[in-house]
Amino acid sequence: MTELQLKDLNEKLKGHFVVIDENAYKGWHRFFGGNCFCIKGGETIKDFKHAERLIVKMLKLGIKRSDTIVAVGGGAVLDLVGFVASIYMRGVAWINVPTTLLSMADSSIGGKTAINAGGIKNIAGSFYPPKETIFCYEFLQSLDENEIKNGFCEIIKTALLDKKLFEMVDNDEDLKTIIRECVRVKREYAESDLYDKGKRQFLNLGHTIGHGIESVYGLPHGICVAIGLDLETKILGTAPKKLQAWIEQKTNKAIGQLPNFDIDIDKVARVMASDKKNKNGINFVCLEDVGICKMVELEKEEVVKRWKKIN
């Protein structure tokens, strides 16, 4: 990870094809040169239609396999551009520049790229790490309160996987320091298990239900992870009561209050049953204590039964 000030970013990216979130460009266009392709951010761009559109644009510009493309934006932009980089001419180098709290603290690290299809989140993708990740913390200044809350929910998840980070979040330490520690934790998990076969799966804590709710209701990713953290710890029941209370308190504080709406449990469970990480049942990260997890699988019917019991 490289940390730069925005005034130095344009020089760093000179000569590269830059794909940038249109909101980031509007707010910070004076720091970017003319070779920018603006796209709308958000989950709706993560599909084959937008991937093809980007590939055609790159072909028209004469982008070669020896070139480098740059993604500037939140997690959806990084996912799409990284995916295209992995398949364009069988792979071109890419650089990612996260502009949101969630993408800095989580999605820009680890080399996963993905798009959605068939109503399932991240069902098509690749493991394709960027050659460089650049952090410019000035981007955080333009984020609204909801974006900060959305990102902090993912930070809470990562804190549950590491005692040092847990203490930092518990003590409300400086945000930049917490982001750097999130990067350290995620890198340790990702670099030890690049292809997500072992302990890297623990990074999906809260994401089984979270992704299901996100796919069905289209709520922001971090908010869905917060709901997933709260529900999964209650459904699985292996975390100490004190830690369950901490999760509920921190997620409520992060987003004001967990959204109060009637979740169609059966519908969400059907989506969860299609998750790419499943084998024989629905795959969950089972939290036993801070930094202590194991993988468990439950039959869909059992998940629905337990969920309705705590509802």
C-alpha positions as CSV (number, residue, x, y, z in Angstrom):
1,M,0.0,0.0,0.0
2,T,1.3,3.5,-1.0
3,E,0.0,6.6,0.8
4,L,0.0,9.8,-1.3
5,Q,-1.5,13.3,-1.2
6,L,-3.9,14.0,-4.0
7,K,-1.6,16.7,-5.5
8,D,0.9,13.9,-6.2
9,L,-1.6,11.4,-7.6
10,N,-1.9,12.9,-11.1
11,E,1.8,12.6,-11.7
12,K,1.8,9.0,-10.4
13,L,-1.0,8.0,-12.8
14,K,0.2,9.9,-15.9
15,G,0.0,7.9,-19.1
16,H,-2.4,5.3,-17.7
17,F,-6.0,4.7,-18.6
18,V,-8.0,5.8,-15.5
19,V,-11.5,4.6,-14.8
20,I,-13.1,6.8,-12.1
21,D,-16.3,7.0,-10.2
22,E,-18.2,10.0,-11.5
23,N,-18.8,11.4,-8.0
24,A,-15.1,11.2,-7.2
25,Y,-14.3,13.0,-10.4
26,K,-16.8,15.7,-9.8
27,G,-15.4,16.4,-6.4
28,W,-11.7,16.1,-7.2
29,H,-11.4,16.5,-11.0
30,R,-8.7,19.2,-10.6
31,F,-6.3,16.4,-9.4
32,F,-6.8,14.2,-12.5
33,G,-5.6,14.6,-16.1
34,G,-7.8,14.2,-19.2
35,N,-7.4,10.5,-19.8
36,C,-10.3,9.6,-17.5
37,F,-13.3,7.4,-18.2
38,C,-16.1,8.3,-15.7
39,I,-18.6,5.7,-14.6
40,K,-21.4,5.6,-12.1
41,G,-20.5,3.8,-8.9
42,G,-22.7,1.3,-7.0
43,E,-23.6,-2.3,-7.3
44,T,-25.6,-1.8,-10.5
45,I,-22.4,-1.5,-12.5
46,K,-21.1,-4.9,-11.5
47,D,-22.5,-6.9,-14.4
48,F,-21.4,-8.3,-17.8
49,K,-23.0,-5.3,-19.6
50,H,-20.8,-2.8,-17.9
51,A,-17.8,-5.1,-18.2
52,E,-18.3,-5.3,-21.9
53,R,-18.8,-1.6,-22.2
54,L,-15.5,-1.0,-20.5
55,I,-13.7,-3.6,-22.6
56,V,-15.0,-2.0,-25.8
57,K,-13.8,1.5,-24.6
58,M,-10.3,0.0,-23.9
59,L,-10.2,-1.5,-27.4
60,K,-11.2,1.8,-29.0
61,L,-8.4,3.5,-27.1
62,G,-5.9,0.9,-28.1
63,I,-5.1,-0.4,-24.6
64,K,-2.5,-3.1,-25.0
65,R,-1.6,-6.0,-22.7
66,S,1.6,-4.1,-21.7
67,D,-0.5,-1.1,-20.5
68,T,-1.8,-0.4,-16.9
69,I,-5.3,0.6,-16.1
70,V,-6.3,2.4,-12.9
71,A,-9.5,2.1,-10.9
72,V,-10.5,5.2,-8.8
73,G,-13.6,4.8,-6.7
74,G,-15.5,2.7,-4.2
75,G,-15.7,-1.1,-3.9
76,A,-18.0,-1.5,-6.9
77,V,-15.7,0.4,-9.3
78,L,-12.7,-1.5,-8.0
79,D,-14.5,-4.8,-8.4
80,L,-15.6,-4.1,-12.0
81,V,-12.2,-2.7,-13.2
82,G,-10.2,-5.4,-11.5
83,F,-12.4,-8.0,-13.1
84,V,-12.0,-6.5,-16.6
85,A,-8.2,-6.2,-16.0
86,S,-8.1,-9.9,-15.3
87,I,-9.8,-10.9,-18.5
88,Y,-8.9,-8.2,-21.0
89,M,-6.3,-9.7,-23.4
90,R,-6.0,-12.5,-20.7
91,G,-4.8,-10.0,-18.1
92,V,-3.4,-6.5,-17.9
93,A,-1.8,-4.8,-14.9
94,W,-4.0,-2.6,-12.8
95,I,-3.7,-0.1,-9.9
96,N,-6.5,0.6,-7.5
97,V,-7.2,3.9,-5.7
98,P,-10.0,3.5,-3.1
99,T,-12.1,6.6,-2.4
100,T,-14.5,5.4,0.3
101,L,-14.0,4.3,3.8
102,L,-15.3,0.8,3.0
103,S,-13.0,0.3,0.1
104,M,-9.9,1.6,2.0
105,A,-10.6,-0.5,5.0
106,D,-11.6,-3.7,3.2
107,S,-12.4,-4.2,-0.5
108,S,-9.2,-2.7,-2.0
109,I,-7.1,-5.3,-0.2
110,G,-6.7,-9.0,-1.1
111,G,-7.0,-9.2,-4.9
112,K,-10.6,-10.4,-5.2
113,T,-12.5,-9.0,-8.2
114,A,-16.1,-9.8,-9.1
115,I,-19.4,-8.9,-10.8
116,N,-22.9,-10.0,-10.1
117,A,-25.1,-12.3,-12.2
118,G,-28.4,-14.1,-11.8
119,G,-29.3,-12.0,-8.8
120,I,-26.3,-13.4,-6.9
121,K,-23.6,-11.1,-5.6
122,N,-20.0,-11.6,-6.7
123,I,-20.9,-14.9,-8.5
124,A,-18.4,-14.3,-11.3
125,G,-14.9,-13.1,-10.6
126,S,-11.2,-13.8,-10.2
127,F,-8.3,-13.6,-7.9
128,Y,-6.2,-10.9,-9.5
129,P,-4.2,-8.6,-7.2
130,P,-3.4,-5.0,-8.4
131,K,0.2,-4.2,-8.8
132,E,-0.3,-1.3,-6.5
133,T,-2.9,0.2,-4.1
134,I,-2.8,3.9,-3.5
135,F,-4.4,5.6,-0.5
136,C,-5.3,9.3,-0.6
137,Y,-7.0,10.1,2.7
138,E,-8.3,13.4,1.4
139,F,-11.1,11.4,-0.4
140,L,-12.6,10.8,3.0
141,Q,-13.3,14.5,3.5
142,S,-16.0,14.4,0.8
143,L,-17.9,11.4,2.1
144,D,-21.3,11.9,3.7
145,E,-22.3,10.5,7.1
146,N,-24.0,7.4,5.5
147,E,-20.8,6.5,3.6
148,I,-18.8,6.7,6.8
149,K,-21.3,4.5,8.6
150,N,-21.3,2.0,5.8
151,G,-17.6,1.7,5.9
152,F,-17.3,1.5,9.6
153,C,-19.6,-1.5,9.7
154,E,-17.0,-3.5,7.8
155,I,-14.3,-2.2,10.2
156,I,-16.3,-3.7,13.1
157,K,-16.3,-7.1,11.3
158,T,-12.5,-7.0,10.8
159,A,-12.0,-5.9,14.5
160,L,-13.7,-9.2,15.6
161,L,-10.9,-11.1,13.9
162,D,-7.9,-9.4,15.6
163,K,-7.4,-8.5,19.3
164,K,-5.3,-5.4,18.6
165,L,-7.7,-3.9,16.1
166,F,-10.6,-4.8,18.4
167,E,-9.1,-2.8,21.2
168,M,-8.5,0.2,18.9
169,V,-12.1,0.2,17.7
170,D,-13.3,-0.3,21.3
171,N,-11.3,2.7,22.3
172,D,-12.5,4.8,19.3
173,E,-8.9,5.5,18.1
174,D,-8.0,7.7,15.2
175,L,-9.7,6.6,11.9
176,K,-6.5,6.6,9.8
177,T,-4.7,4.5,12.4
178,I,-7.7,2.1,12.4
179,I,-7.7,1.9,8.5
180,R,-4.0,1.0,8.5
181,E,-4.6,-1.7,11.0
182,C,-7.5,-3.1,9.0
183,V,-5.2,-3.3,6.0
184,R,-2.6,-5.2,8.1
185,V,-5.2,-7.7,9.3
186,K,-6.8,-8.3,5.9
187,R,-3.4,-8.6,4.2
188,E,-2.3,-11.2,6.8
189,Y,-5.5,-13.3,6.1
190,A,-5.4,-12.8,2.3
191,E,-1.6,-13.4,1.7
192,S,-1.7,-16.6,3.7
193,D,-4.7,-18.0,1.7
194,L,-4.9,-16.1,-1.6
195,Y,-7.5,-18.4,-3.1
196,D,-9.9,-18.4,-0.2
197,K,-9.7,-22.1,0.7
198,G,-8.9,-21.8,4.5
199,K,-8.6,-19.0,7.1
200,R,-9.3,-16.2,4.6
201,Q,-12.9,-17.4,4.7
202,F,-13.1,-15.9,8.2
203,L,-13.1,-12.4,6.5
204,N,-16.7,-13.4,5.4
205,L,-17.9,-13.0,9.0
206,G,-21.4,-11.6,8.8
207,H,-21.5,-11.8,5.1
208,T,-23.6,-15.0,4.6
209,I,-26.8,-13.3,5.8
210,G,-25.4,-9.9,4.8
211,H,-25.0,-10.8,1.1
212,G,-28.4,-12.4,1.1
213,I,-30.1,-9.3,2.4
214,E,-28.0,-7.1,0.0
215,S,-29.0,-9.2,-3.0
216,V,-32.7,-9.2,-2.1
217,Y,-33.2,-5.6,-0.7
218,G,-30.3,-3.6,-2.3
219,L,-29.2,-2.0,1.0
220,P,-25.6,-0.7,1.3
221,H,-23.1,-3.4,1.7
222,G,-21.8,-2.3,5.1
223,I,-25.3,-2.0,6.6
224,C,-26.0,-5.5,5.4
225,V,-22.8,-6.8,7.0
226,A,-23.9,-5.1,10.3
227,I,-27.3,-6.9,10.1
228,G,-25.5,-10.1,9.3
229,L,-23.0,-9.8,12.2
230,D,-25.9,-9.3,14.6
231,L,-28.1,-12.1,13.3
232,E,-25.4,-14.7,12.6
233,T,-23.9,-14.4,16.2
234,K,-27.5,-14.9,17.6
235,I,-28.3,-17.8,15.2
236,L,-25.1,-19.6,15.8
237,G,-24.9,-18.7,19.5
238,T,-21.2,-19.5,20.1
239,A,-19.9,-16.0,20.9
240,P,-19.9,-15.0,24.5
241,K,-22.9,-13.0,25.5
242,K,-20.7,-10.0,26.4
243,L,-19.3,-10.0,22.8
244,Q,-22.7,-10.4,21.3
245,A,-23.8,-7.3,23.2
246,W,-20.6,-5.5,22.0
247,I,-21.5,-6.3,18.4
248,E,-25.1,-5.0,18.8
249,Q,-23.9,-1.9,20.6
250,K,-21.2,-1.1,18.0
251,T,-23.3,-1.8,14.9
252,N,-26.2,0.3,16.4
253,K,-23.8,3.1,17.1
254,A,-22.2,2.9,13.7
255,I,-25.4,3.2,11.7
256,G,-27.7,4.9,14.2
257,Q,-29.9,1.9,14.6
258,L,-30.2,-1.4,12.7
259,P,-32.9,-1.0,10.0
260,N,-36.3,-2.1,11.3
261,F,-38.1,-3.8,8.5
262,D,-39.6,-7.2,7.9
263,I,-37.1,-9.5,6.3
264,D,-38.5,-12.2,4.1
265,I,-36.4,-14.9,5.8
266,D,-37.3,-17.7,3.3
267,K,-36.5,-15.5,0.3
268,V,-33.1,-14.4,1.8
269,A,-32.3,-18.0,2.7
270,R,-32.9,-19.2,-0.9
271,V,-30.3,-16.6,-2.0
272,M,-27.9,-17.7,0.7
273,A,-28.2,-21.3,-0.5
274,S,-26.7,-20.2,-3.9
275,D,-23.6,-18.7,-2.3
276,K,-20.4,-19.8,-4.1
277,K,-18.7,-20.8,-0.8
278,N,-21.3,-23.4,0.0
279,K,-20.6,-27.1,-0.2
280,N,-23.4,-29.3,1.3
281,G,-25.3,-26.6,3.2
282,I,-25.1,-22.9,3.9
283,N,-21.6,-21.8,4.9
284,F,-21.2,-19.6,8.0
285,V,-18.2,-18.1,9.8
286,C,-18.8,-19.1,13.4
287,L,-17.4,-16.5,15.8
288,E,-16.3,-18.1,19.2
289,D,-14.4,-15.1,20.5
290,V,-12.3,-12.2,19.3
291,G,-9.9,-13.7,16.8
292,I,-11.3,-17.2,17.2
293,C,-13.5,-18.5,14.4
294,K,-14.4,-21.8,12.6
295,M,-16.4,-22.6,9.6
296,V,-19.8,-24.4,9.9
297,E,-22.5,-25.5,7.5
298,L,-26.2,-25.6,8.3
299,E,-29.0,-27.0,6.2
300,K,-31.2,-24.2,4.8
301,E,-34.2,-25.5,6.7
302,E,-32.2,-25.3,10.0
303,V,-31.0,-21.7,9.2
304,V,-34.6,-20.7,8.6
305,K,-35.8,-22.4,11.8
306,R,-33.2,-20.8,14.0
307,W,-33.6,-17.4,12.4
308,K,-37.4,-17.4,12.9
309,K,-36.9,-18.5,16.5
310,I,-34.8,-15.4,17.3
311,N,-36.9,-13.0,15.2
